[in-house]
Amino acid sequence: MTLPIPEPPARRLRPVRPVHTAVIVVAALAVGLLATQQLTLAVLAGVGLLALTFFVQVGQRLPAYAMALVGISLAGYAFLGRGYAYFGVPPLFIGELTMILGVLGAGMALWQGTRLRHTWGLAALVVVFILVGLRSTVPHYSQYHLDAIRDAATWYYSLFALIVAVLVVQQGRLKWAIDRYGTLIPYLLVFGPIALWTTNLVHSKIPTWPTSGGEILYVKAGDLAVHLAGMMGFLLLGLARVRVSAPSVIQSVLSRRHEWWWWTVWLLGTAGLISSRASLLSIIAALACILAFRPLARWGKLLFVAAAIFSLLVVINPRYETRSGRELSIDGLMIALESVAGGTGDTAVDGTRTWRLNWWHKIEGYTLHGDYFWTGKGYGVNLANSDGFQVHADQSLRNPHSIHFSILGRSGVPGLASWIVLNGAFAFSLFLAFVRARRQGQIMWANVHLWLLSYWLAFIVNASFDVYIEGPQGGIWFWSVMGFGIAALELYRRGEEL
């Protein structure tokens, strides 16, 4: 039996005041007069007037519009990966458009009185992280221009944490967002692995966006692994069974009767990940996080299906070589797991591991023990070129394969410290909320907190071995999950029911 999830009550919109209309009319007349003298200024003023008119007319609805676009963009990144990031006209893409509307929507929500009364400390830590990143970007803009802005996405995407937190609290859409996430799971479970294999097998034949020239579809193993970890936590913690507003066919798929098929599809979806260390570790870390706090009795179907599929793969022993030169096979899986602890004897695997470690050690040298302790090298400089670890002929690699060392190399020790404190405080807050909710018998709240904690951990692990959070397909998702977690903590501390 499932419980209904009511839609948030409609918010009454305040009518446009006559004084606003009068101001717009006077401004329009002024623009008309200006056009007779300075056409360029008149055009700029006209654009500003249109923006003002739009804000006055639909400003009350901006939070709802912003939240809708954030949801659409998160779905786009989940299904299309980096391909969705190319939707737009350079240099303005969908991620930046979503962020701009999100800032406007969150700003309107704050103006209407929404406050993060119980989680202001986490919000303040996000702001500190932004300010430290801004300090390491502004001095380099005059030299690197768009490269500085592009690299600064590492920190300015953290605005999504504030945007999502404010919008979810203001709109009262926590249950609704959980419901919609569950609705997407069956489609993403099927489409995600197909998208990954399509990217690997027929990458050159994937169509491109007409305005930007980027591929419409580009899904990496790490991208899929993080979302598989999130879906796994959602299922294991029973969050799917509180949903009722999805179509009946989706509810049927999510029912207990179909859990065997559910876990079979999920495990088959991980087949393309077996040669990737970061992907495997992301799922294992999220699994371990949940396993540490949940009884083993709930894991029977997953473990049984996993054992059955693994046994079948051992018998068949399929082999496929990826574009990176790694082999997708049971042997490849064993090598990937072995490489976490040390050398494997495999040239391709050991080579990338050594390359990462050498680069990380160099960053440690010029920050922790060198001249860039306080400032880092800044945002705009290509770290791969500057540090001597570029591996692409087109110079496209810009960051070390670790978000921690990216921040350390660009923002110095203050940047790394703000990053560690922010994430540590967030994870610890979720853990304390989980413990408290469980002690008070609020099982659904406890499960939501644990799910978000495991999802966050999957992001962190994958980003520790790949350039992930620095890009929109990983960064916007990561910071949105943090924002959703802040909203969940806020509403839980307010005593709201889930």
C-alpha positions in Angstrom: 0.0 0.0 0.0 1.3 3.4 -0.9 0.6 6.7 0.6 -0.5 9.7 -1.5 1.9 12.5 -2.2 -0.2 15.7 -2.4 0.8 18.3 -4.9 2.1 21.5 -3.3 -0.7 24.1 -2.8 -0.9 26.8 -5.5 0.7 30.1 -4.4 -1.4 33.2 -4.8 0.3 35.7 -7.1 0.4 39.3 -6.2 -1.2 41.6 -8.9 1.0 44.0 -10.8 0.9 47.4 -9.1 -0.1 50.5 -11.1 3.2 52.1 -10.1 5.1 49.3 -11.9 3.1 49.9 -15.1 3.7 53.6 -14.9 7.5 53.1 -14.4 7.6 50.8 -17.5 5.7 53.3 -19.6 7.9 56.2 -18.7 11.0 54.0 -19.3 9.7 53.0 -22.7 9.2 56.7 -23.6 12.8 57.5 -22.4 14.2 54.7 -24.6 12.3 56.0 -27.6 13.8 59.5 -27.1 17.3 58.0 -26.6 17.0 56.2 -29.9 17.0 59.5 -31.7 20.4 60.4 -30.3 22.3 57.1 -29.3 21.0 54.1 -31.1 23.4 51.6 -29.4 22.5 52.8 -25.9 18.9 52.7 -26.8 19.2 49.1 -27.9 20.9 48.2 -24.6 18.3 50.1 -22.6 15.5 48.4 -24.6 16.9 45.0 -23.7 17.1 46.1 -20.1 13.5 47.3 -20.2 12.3 44.0 -21.7 14.1 42.2 -18.9 12.4 44.5 -16.3 9.0 44.0 -17.9 9.4 40.2 -17.8 10.5 40.3 -14.2 7.6 42.5 -13.2 5.0 40.4 -15.1 6.1 36.9 -14.3 8.4 37.5 -11.3 6.0 35.9 -8.9 6.3 32.7 -11.0 10.0 32.7 -11.4 10.7 30.2 -8.6 8.4 27.6 -10.2 9.9 28.2 -13.7 13.4 28.0 -12.3 12.7 24.7 -10.5 11.1 23.3 -13.7 14.1 24.1 -15.8 16.5 22.7 -13.2 14.5 19.4 -13.2 14.5 19.3 -17.0 18.3 19.9 -17.1 19.1 17.3 -14.5 17.1 14.7 -16.5 18.9 15.9 -19.7 22.3 15.4 -18.1 21.4 12.0 -16.7 20.1 10.7 -20.0 22.5 12.4 -22.5 25.5 13.0 -20.3 27.9 15.6 -21.7 25.9 15.7 -24.9 23.1 17.7 -23.2 25.7 20.3 -22.1 26.3 21.3 -25.7 22.7 22.4 -26.2 22.9 26.1 -26.7 24.8 28.8 -28.7 28.4 29.2 -27.7 29.5 30.6 -25.3 26.0 30.4 -23.6 24.9 26.8 -23.1 21.9 25.2 -21.3 23.8 24.8 -18.0 24.5 28.6 -17.7 21.0 29.5 -18.8 19.6 27.2 -16.1 21.9 28.7 -13.5 20.9 32.3 -14.5 17.2 31.5 -14.3 17.8 29.6 -11.1 19.6 32.6 -9.5 16.7 34.8 -10.5 14.1 32.3 -9.1 16.0 31.8 -5.9 16.4 35.6 -5.5 12.6 36.0 -5.9 12.0 33.3 -3.4 14.3 35.0 -0.9 12.5 38.4 -1.6 9.2 36.7 -0.9 10.5 35.6 2.5 11.9 32.1 2.1 14.8 31.5 4.6 17.1 28.6 5.4 16.6 29.1 9.2 18.1 25.8 10.3 20.7 25.2 7.6 22.1 28.7 7.2 25.6 27.4 8.3 25.8 25.0 5.3 24.6 27.8 3.0 27.3 30.1 4.5 30.0 27.5 3.8 28.9 27.3 0.1 29.2 31.1 -0.1 32.7 30.9 1.4 33.7 28.3 -1.2 32.4 30.6 -3.9 34.3 33.6 -2.6 37.6 31.7 -2.4 37.1 30.5 -6.0 36.2 34.0 -7.1 39.4 35.3 -5.5 41.4 32.8 -7.6 39.6 33.7 -10.8 39.3 37.5 -11.1 43.1 38.2 -11.2 43.4 35.8 -14.2 40.4 36.9 -16.3 42.3 39.6 -18.2 44.8 37.0 -19.4 42.6 34.0 -20.0 39.2 35.4 -20.6 36.7 32.6 -21.5 39.1 29.9 -20.3 39.0 31.5 -16.9 35.2 31.5 -16.9 35.1 27.9 -18.2 37.5 26.6 -15.5 35.6 28.6 -12.8 32.6 26.3 -13.3 34.4 24.2 -10.7 33.2 26.7 -8.1 30.4 28.7 -9.6 28.3 25.6 -10.2 28.0 25.4 -6.4 25.4 28.1 -6.8 23.1 25.2 -7.7 23.3 24.1 -4.1 21.8 27.4 -2.9 19.4 27.5 -5.8 17.9 24.0 -5.3 17.8 24.4 -1.5 15.9 27.7 -1.6 13.5 26.6 -4.4 12.7 23.2 -2.8 12.0 24.8 0.5 10.0 27.7 -1.0 7.9 25.5 -3.4 7.4 22.7 -0.8 8.5 20.2 -3.4 10.6 17.6 -1.5 8.1 14.8 -1.8 7.3 15.8 -5.3 11.0 15.7 -6.3 11.5 12.3 -4.8 8.4 11.1 -6.7 9.7 12.5 -10.0 13.1 10.9 -9.4 11.5 7.5 -8.9 9.4 8.0 -12.1 12.6 8.4 -14.2 14.4 5.4 -12.8 12.9 2.7 -15.1 13.6 4.8 -18.2 17.2 5.7 -17.0 17.9 2.0 -16.1 17.1 1.0 -19.7 18.4 4.0 -21.6 21.6 4.6 -19.5 23.5 1.4 -20.5 22.3 1.8 -24.1 23.7 5.4 -24.2 27.0 4.2 -22.7 27.4 1.4 -25.3 26.3 3.8 -28.1 29.0 6.3 -27.0 31.6 3.6 -27.0 30.7 1.7 -30.2 29.4 4.3 -32.6 30.8 7.6 -31.2 31.7 8.9 -34.7 28.2 8.4 -36.0 26.3 10.2 -33.2 24.6 13.3 -34.5 25.6 16.8 -33.3 23.8 19.9 -32.1 23.4 22.3 -35.1 24.3 25.4 -33.1 27.3 24.2 -31.2 28.6 21.2 -33.1 28.9 19.0 -30.0 27.6 15.4 -29.8 24.0 15.1 -28.7 24.9 11.9 -26.8 28.1 11.4 -24.8 27.8 9.2 -21.7 30.9 8.1 -19.8 31.1 5.1 -17.5 31.6 7.2 -14.4 28.5 9.3 -15.2 26.4 6.2 -15.4 27.9 4.6 -12.4 27.1 7.5 -10.1 23.4 7.4 -11.1 23.3 3.6 -10.8 24.5 4.1 -7.3 21.8 6.7 -6.6 19.1 4.4 -8.1 20.4 1.5 -6.1 20.1 3.4 -2.8 16.6 4.6 -3.8 15.5 1.0 -4.2 17.3 -0.6 -1.3 15.9 2.0 1.1 12.4 1.5 0.0 11.9 5.1 -1.3 10.2 3.8 -4.5 7.3 2.3 -2.5 6.2 5.7 -1.2 5.4 6.9 -4.7 1.9 6.9 -6.1 1.5 9.7 -8.5 3.4 8.0 -11.3 1.6 6.3 -14.2 0.2 2.9 -13.3 2.7 1.0 -15.5 5.6 2.6 -13.7 4.1 1.8 -10.3 3.7 -1.8 -11.5 7.4 -1.9 -12.4 8.4 -0.5 -9.0 6.2 -2.9 -7.0 7.7 -5.7 -4.9 6.5 -8.3 -7.4 9.0 -7.0 -10.0 12.0 -6.6 -7.8 13.7 -9.6 -9.4 13.5 -8.0 -12.8 14.4 -4.7 -11.3 17.7 -5.8 -9.9 18.5 -7.9 -13.0 18.2 -4.8 -15.2 20.3 -2.8 -12.7 23.1 -5.3 -12.6 23.1 -5.8 -16.4 23.5 -2.0 -16.5 26.8 -2.2 -14.7 28.3 -4.6 -17.3 29.9 -1.7 -19.2 31.6 -0.4 -16.0 33.7 -3.4 -15.0 36.9 -2.1 -16.4 36.6 1.4 -14.8 38.1 1.8 -11.3 36.3 5.0 -10.5 32.9 3.5 -11.6 33.3 0.4 -9.5 34.5 2.3 -6.5 31.6 4.7 -6.8 29.0 2.0 -6.6 30.9 0.0 -3.9 31.2 3.1 -1.7 27.5 3.9 -2.0 26.7 0.2 -1.3 29.0 0.1 1.7 27.5 3.3 3.1 24.0 1.8 3.0 25.1 -1.6 4.1 26.7 -0.1 7.2 23.3 1.1 8.5 20.8 -1.3 7.0 20.0 -4.9 8.1 21.3 -7.6 5.8 17.9 -9.2 5.4 16.9 -6.5 2.9 19.7 -7.5 0.5 18.6 -11.0 -0.5 17.3 -10.4 -4.0 20.2 -8.1 -5.0 22.9 -10.5 -3.7 21.2 -13.6 -5.3 20.8 -11.9 -8.7 24.4 -10.5 -8.5 25.7 -14.0 -7.8 23.7 -15.5 -10.7 24.8 -13.0 -13.3 28.5 -13.1 -12.1 28.4 -16.9 -12.4 27.0 -16.7 -15.9 29.6 -14.2 -17.0 32.4 -16.4 -15.6 31.0 -19.3 -17.8 30.6 -17.2 -20.9 33.6 -14.9 -20.3 32.7 -12.2 -22.9 35.5 -9.9 -24.0 35.4 -6.4 -25.6 38.2 -3.9 -25.9 37.2 -0.2 -25.2 38.4 2.8 -27.0 40.8 3.5 -24.1 42.5 0.1 -24.7 41.0 -1.6 -21.6 39.2 -4.9 -21.9 35.7 -5.5 -20.7 35.8 -9.0 -19.3 35.9 -10.8 -16.0 39.7 -10.6 -16.2 39.3 -6.8 -16.8 37.1 -6.6 -13.7 39.8 -8.4 -11.5 42.5 -6.1 -12.9 40.4 -3.0 -12.1 39.8 -4.1 -8.6 43.5 -5.1 -8.1 44.6 -1.7 -9.4 42.9 0.1 -6.5 45.5 -1.3 -4.1 48.6 -1.3 -6.2 50.3 -2.4 -9.5 48.7 -5.1 -11.7 51.2 -5.8 -14.4 48.8 -4.4 -17.0 50.5 -1.6 -18.9 47.3 0.4 -19.7 46.0 0.3 -16.1 49.2 0.8 -14.3 50.2 3.6 -16.7 47.2 5.8 -16.0 47.5 5.1 -12.3 51.2 6.2 -12.3 50.4 9.3 -14.4 47.7 10.4 -11.9 49.9 9.9 -8.9 52.8 11.8 -10.4 50.6 14.7 -11.3 49.0 14.8 -7.9 52.4 14.7 -6.2 53.6 17.7 -8.4 50.5 19.7 -7.3 51.2 18.9 -3.7 54.8 20.2 -4.2 54.0 23.6 -5.5 51.0 24.2 -3.2 51.5 22.5 0.1 55.3 23.0 -0.1 55.7 25.7 -2.6 55.0 29.2 -3.8 51.3 28.6 -4.6 50.2 27.7 -1.1 47.8 30.6 -0.7 46.6 31.2 -4.2 47.1 28.2 -6.4 47.7 28.8 -10.1 44.2 30.2 -10.6 41.3 29.5 -12.9 42.2 30.0 -16.6 45.6 28.3 -16.8 45.6 24.9 -18.4 47.0 22.8 -15.5 47.9 19.9 -17.8 50.1 22.1 -19.9 51.5 24.1 -17.0 52.4 21.0 -15.0 53.6 19.0 -18.0 51.0 16.2 -18.0 49.1 16.9 -21.2 48.1 13.7 -23.0 45.8 15.1 -25.8 47.1 16.5 -29.0 44.3 19.1 -29.0 45.3 20.3 -25.5 41.7 19.5 -24.3 42.8 18.1 -20.9 42.8 21.0 -18.4 42.4 19.4 -14.9 44.0 16.5 -13.0 41.7 13.5 -12.6 40.7 14.5 -9.1 38.4 17.3 -8.0 40.4 17.7 -4.8 43.7 18.3 -6.7 41.9 20.5 -9.2 40.8 22.8 -6.4 44.2 22.6 -4.6 46.1 23.4 -7.8 43.8 26.3 -8.8 42.7 27.8 -5.4 45.6 26.7 -3.2 45.2 25.4 0.4 42.4 27.9 1.3 40.3 26.5 -1.6 41.0 22.9 -0.6 40.2 23.7 3.1 36.9 25.4 2.1 36.0 22.4 -0.1 36.8 19.8 2.7 35.0 21.8 5.4 31.9 22.2 3.2 31.6 18.6 2.2 32.5 17.3 5.7 29.9 19.5 7.3 27.3 18.4 4.8 28.0 14.7 5.2 28.1 14.9 9.0 24.8 16.8 9.0 23.1 14.1 7.0 24.6 11.4 9.2 23.4 13.1 12.4 19.9 13.6 10.9 19.8 10.0 9.9 20.7 8.8 13.4 18.2 11.2 15.0 15.4 10.3 12.7 16.0 6.6 13.2 16.0 6.9 17.0 12.7 8.8 16.8 11.1 6.2 14.6 10.9 8.5 11.5 12.1 5.8 9.2 11.2 7.6 5.9 13.2 10.6 6.9 16.1 8.4 8.0 16.0 6.6 4.6 16.0 9.9 2.7 19.0 11.2 4.6 20.9 7.9 4.1 20.0 7.9 0.4 21.4 11.4 -0.1 24.5 10.6 1.9 25.2 7.5 -0.2 24.5 9.4 -3.5 26.8 12.2 -2.4 29.5 9.7 -1.6 29.2 8.1 -5.1 29.8 11.6 -6.6 32.8 12.3 -4.4 34.5 8.9 -5.2 34.0 9.2 -9.0 35.2 12.8 -8.9 38.3 11.7 -7.0 39.5 9.8 -10.1 38.1 11.7 -13.0 37.3 15.2 -14.3 33.7 15.1 -13.3 32.5 17.8 -11.0 34.4 20.4 -13.1 32.0 19.8 -16.0 28.2 20.4 -16.1 27.1 16.8 -16.4 28.7 16.1 -13.0 28.9 19.5 -11.4 25.3 20.6 -11.8 24.1 17.2 -10.6 26.5 17.1 -7.6 25.6 20.6 -6.4 21.9 20.0 -6.9 22.1 16.8 -4.8 23.8 18.9 -2.1 21.1 21.5 -2.4 18.4 18.9 -2.2 20.1 17.5 0.9 20.2 21.0 2.5 16.5 21.4 1.8 15.8 18.0 3.3 17.7 18.9 6.4 15.9 22.2 6.6 12.4 20.7 6.3 13.3 17.9 8.7 14.5 20.3 11.4 11.3 22.3 11.0 9.4 19.1 11.9 7.6 18.6 8.7 6.2 15.2 7.8 7.5 13.2 4.9 
